[in-house]
Amino acid sequence: MKTIKCLTCAKEIQGRSDKKFCDVHCKSSYHYKRAQEEAPRFYNKVDNQLKRNRRILKSYNKAGKATVRAQVLQNQGFNPKFFTHYWKNHKGDVYLFVYEYGFLRKNENNIEKYILIQWQDYMD
């Protein structure tokens, strides 16, 4: 009879002949290590950046509207190229949104700033 060893810890496996792991912890550890070795998938990169952008916008927009220097947000990892949708106001300004938090790039006195807003019902 052929001896089968766990792919993670190399312990001898008891049971079915097609088993690869001695327990669920070894199986989980094996797949986690394999996922860490692989290059991150495009979907994960986009999803992680959207989550980071939302978290940053939320932290600077406590009152529903705020103005923040662009450099402050970018230093925290904010990337304005990642957004979920947009809204155009009656003046023609296009706000980019990351879920319910929006931003509009403005240049005031040669300083790049973002006007931050929160999604409102009238924007539908």
C-alpha positions in Angstrom: 0.0 0.0 0.0 1.3 3.5 -1.0 2.0 6.0 1.8 0.5 9.4 1.2 1.9 12.5 2.8 0.3 15.9 3.5 1.3 18.6 1.0 1.8 21.1 3.9 3.4 19.3 6.8 4.4 16.0 5.2 2.7 14.0 7.9 1.4 10.6 6.8 -2.3 10.8 5.9 -4.9 8.3 7.1 -8.1 7.7 5.2 -9.0 8.0 1.5 -6.4 7.3 -1.1 -7.0 10.7 -2.9 -6.6 12.8 0.2 -3.9 15.6 0.0 -4.0 17.2 3.4 -4.1 15.7 7.0 -6.6 18.3 8.3 -8.4 21.6 7.4 -5.7 23.7 8.9 -3.0 22.3 6.5 -5.4 22.6 3.6 -6.1 26.3 4.4 -2.4 27.0 5.0 -1.4 25.5 1.7 -4.0 27.5 -0.3 -3.2 30.7 1.5 0.6 30.4 0.8 -0.2 29.6 -2.9 -2.4 32.6 -3.2 0.3 34.8 -1.7 2.8 33.6 -4.3 0.5 34.4 -7.2 0.4 37.9 -8.7 -2.7 39.8 -7.4 -5.6 39.6 -9.8 -6.8 42.7 -11.6 -10.2 42.5 -9.9 -8.6 42.5 -6.5 -6.4 45.5 -7.3 -9.4 47.6 -8.5 -11.6 46.5 -5.6 -8.9 47.3 -3.0 -8.3 50.7 -4.5 -12.0 51.5 -4.5 -12.3 50.5 -0.9 -9.2 52.6 0.0 -10.6 55.6 -1.9 -14.0 55.3 -0.1 -12.4 55.0 3.3 -10.2 58.1 2.7 -13.1 60.2 1.3 -15.3 59.2 4.2 -12.7 60.2 6.8 -12.3 63.7 5.4 -16.0 64.3 4.7 -17.8 64.1 8.1 -20.3 67.0 7.5 -21.5 66.1 4.0 -19.3 68.7 2.2 -15.6 69.5 2.6 -12.6 70.9 0.7 -9.3 69.2 1.0 -5.9 69.6 -0.7 -5.4 66.9 -3.3 -1.9 66.2 -2.0 -3.3 65.3 1.5 -5.6 62.6 0.0 -3.0 61.3 -2.4 -0.4 61.0 0.4 -2.9 58.5 2.0 -3.2 56.4 -1.1 -6.2 58.1 -2.8 -6.2 57.5 -6.6 -8.8 59.7 -8.5 -8.7 57.3 -11.5 -10.7 54.8 -9.5 -14.4 55.7 -9.1 -17.8 54.0 -9.4 -20.0 56.6 -11.1 -20.4 60.3 -11.8 -22.9 63.0 -11.4 -23.2 66.3 -13.3 -24.7 69.3 -11.5 -26.7 72.2 -13.1 -23.5 74.2 -13.5 -21.9 71.5 -15.6 -19.4 70.3 -12.9 -18.8 66.6 -13.0 -18.4 64.9 -9.6 -16.8 61.5 -9.5 -18.2 59.2 -6.9 -16.8 56.2 -5.0 -20.0 54.7 -3.9 -21.8 57.4 -1.8 -18.8 59.8 -1.5 -18.0 62.2 -4.4 -15.2 64.5 -5.3 -14.6 67.3 -7.7 -11.1 68.5 -8.6 -10.7 72.3 -8.4 -7.7 74.5 -8.8 -7.7 77.5 -6.4 -4.7 79.9 -6.3 -2.6 77.3 -8.1 -3.3 74.7 -5.4 -5.1 71.6 -6.5 -8.0 70.7 -4.2 -10.9 68.3 -4.0 -14.4 69.4 -3.1 -15.9 66.4 -1.3 -19.7 65.7 -1.1 -22.0 62.9 -0.1 -24.6 61.4 -2.4 -28.1 63.0 -1.9 -31.5 61.8 -3.0 -32.0 64.6 -5.5 -29.0 63.4 -7.5 -30.8 60.3 -8.8 
